[in-house]
Amino acid sequence: MAERASERLLRLLGMVAYLDGRSGVPVEAVAEQFGVSAEQVMSDIDTLWVTGTPGYFPHDLIDFDADSYEQGVVRLTESRGLTRPLRLGTREAVALVAALRAMQSALAPGLDPERASVLASVLSKLTAATGEAAAAVDVQLTVDGAPQVVAALGAALQQRRRLRIRYVDASDTTTERDVDPVRLVTGDERSYLLAWCLRADGERLFRVDRIVEAQVLEVGVQDHVVEDDADRFRPDPRGELVTLHLRSRARWVAESTPVESVRNHGDGSFEVDLRVTQPAWLRHLVLQVAEDVLAVSPQRVAREVAQTARAALSAYGPLAAGEPG
């Protein structure tokens, strides 16, 4: 899956902090630390090497020891101040307190005791350091979805009980399944239930606003091995491989959609490969960026999208042809 720019930025910043103060770290060790390949580490170092503060002359840039680099060892020689502890202003501290309180109110029931304790400790210390400004903050994180569904999810998480849900997926297909809830996840302006689906025998993400009904069962949840990044959507590898060739202004597709790979072209356009299990979702995506689509493969997908567009236009009747109503 292609990496988002925000994810790479976090790793680049973390890499500077990790390397600071160390005499030199083999590329393989850096790769293991950040969970990427050695090739990706070398690419990251090349990017950091031309990054710095305004002026952007050689003495303004983050720097590494070139001799060590040639030997497969990364040694940071100039961090440009990126490793200095950050001081939060009042506004920043209040925003962080608000975010932590929202997390605690909505997500704490699904956290294990260790993580819940860390969250409570950080919130307590930050609130004390912020002072009176934090006292005025009253935030509640609203989980999108039917109230009775949200209540059932919260009860199941707190009581560690199994759930029976009716779920409508992106293709408007309704299924009923039993799941062992793991935790609530928020992201991309949506709320999700991360759960172990007994029907699929694996972890799954369910959009809360697509859960039509939720019933707390008397059965307790079982312990399941859930990957650390399970709360990140990953396309089904069995899905059809579709390639979109898009103009540069549709770059948001590569940034916000789970794609397998991205190939950039010299004219600024790019190609993305996607695994698709829901054709309706793909048609919706392509119609969103229709003006920026240069090619679609396989061609059958392009024909299906065109047919959908024509059907939508015909539904408008005379309005589609510009005739007065």
C-alpha positions, 0 to 999 in steps of 0.5 A, spaced: 500 500 500 502 506 498 504 511 504 501 517 505 505 524 505 503 525 513 505 518 515 512 519 511 513 526 515 512 523 522 517 518 520 522 523 518 521 527 524 522 521 528 528 519 524 532 525 526 530 525 533 532 517 533 539 519 530 540 525 534 546 523 540 548 517 537 554 516 534 552 512 528 546 507 526 547 502 521 541 503 515 538 496 517 538 498 524 534 504 522 530 500 518 528 495 523 526 501 528 521 504 523 518 498 520 521 500 513 526 497 508 533 499 508 531 502 501 526 506 504 531 509 509 536 511 504 530 515 500 528 518 507 535 520 508 536 523 501 530 527 503 532 530 509 539 531 507 536 537 502 531 539 508 532 545 512 530 552 515 529 558 510 535 560 506 536 553 504 543 554 503 548 548 505 549 551 512 541 551 513 540 544 512 540 538 516 546 534 515 549 527 515 556 524 515 557 522 508 563 517 509 559 514 514 553 514 509 557 511 504 559 505 508 551 504 510 551 507 517 547 513 518 550 519 523 547 525 524 551 531 524 546 537 524 539 537 526 537 544 525 534 544 532 529 539 530 531 535 537 529 541 541 523 540 546 517 543 544 514 548 548 506 549 547 503 555 547 496 556 551 492 555 545 496 549 543 495 546 550 488 547 550 487 544 544 491 538 546 487 537 552 481 538 549 483 532 544 485 528 550 479 529 554 475 527 547 479 521 547 478 519 554 470 520 554 469 516 547 475 511 547 477 509 554 472 503 554 475 500 549 483 501 551 486 496 555 488 498 562 495 500 560 493 504 555 488 507 559 492 509 564 497 512 560 492 516 557 489 518 564 496 520 566 498 524 560 491 528 561 492 529 568 499 532 567 498 536 561 491 539 565 495 541 571 501 544 567 496 548 563 492 551 569 486 555 569 485 555 561 484 548 561 479 548 566 474 552 561 475 546 556 469 541 556 469 537 550 465 530 548 467 526 542 460 525 538 461 518 535 456 518 528 451 513 528 444 511 531 444 513 538 442 506 540 447 503 536 453 507 539 450 505 546 450 498 545 457 498 542 459 502 548 456 497 553 459 491 549 466 494 550 465 496 557 462 489 559 467 485 554 461 482 551 460 479 543 455 483 539 450 481 533 450 487 528 446 488 522 451 492 517 450 495 510 457 496 506 459 500 501 455 496 495 448 497 499 449 490 501 446 488 508 449 482 512 448 480 519 454 477 523 457 476 530 463 480 532 468 481 538 469 488 539 476 491 540 475 498 540 472 504 537 477 508 532 476 515 529 479 518 523 477 521 516 471 524 520 468 518 521 468 513 527 469 505 526 468 499 530 474 495 530 472 488 531 474 480 530 468 478 525 467 471 527 464 470 520 470 472 516 475 469 522 479 476 522 479 483 524 475 488 520 473 495 521 465 497 521 463 504 519 459 506 525 454 510 521 453 503 517 451 499 523 443 499 522 442 494 529 447 492 534 445 487 540 449 485 546 450 478 547 450 474 553 457 471 550 463 474 553 469 476 547 474 471 546 482 473 546 484 474 538 491 476 536 489 483 532 495 486 528 497 493 531 495 497 525 489 493 524 485 500 525 488 502 518 483 500 512 487 495 508 484 492 501 482 485 500 488 482 496 483 478 493 480 484 490 481 486 482 487 490 481 485 497 477 489 502 475 487 509 474 491 514 470 490 521 473 492 529 472 496 532 478 490 536 481 487 529 483 493 527 487 488 527 493 486 520 491 493 517 492 493 521 499 486 519 502 485 512 498 488 506 500 492 504 494 497 499 493 502 503 489 503 510 486 507 511 479 509 519 478 510 521 470 514 527 468 508 531 466 505 531 473 500 526 472 500 519 476 498 512 476 495 509 482 493 501 483 487 499 487 484 493 490 477 493 489 472 488 492 466 493 491 465 496 484 460 501 486 465 504 491 470 505 485 465 508 480 463 513 485 471 514 486 472 515 478 466 519 477 468 524 483 475 525 479 472 524 472 475 531 469 482 529 471 482 521 469 486 520 463 486 512 463 482 507 466 485 499 466 481 494 465 477 498 460 471 494 462 471 499 468 471 505 464 465 502 460 461 501 467 463 508 469 461 511 463 454 507 463 453 509 470 454 517 468 449 516 462 444 513 467 445 518 472 444 524 466 438 520 463 434 520 470 434 528 470 430 527 463 429 534 460 434 538 464 440 533 462 439 536 455 438 543 457 431 544 456 426 548 460 422 544 465 
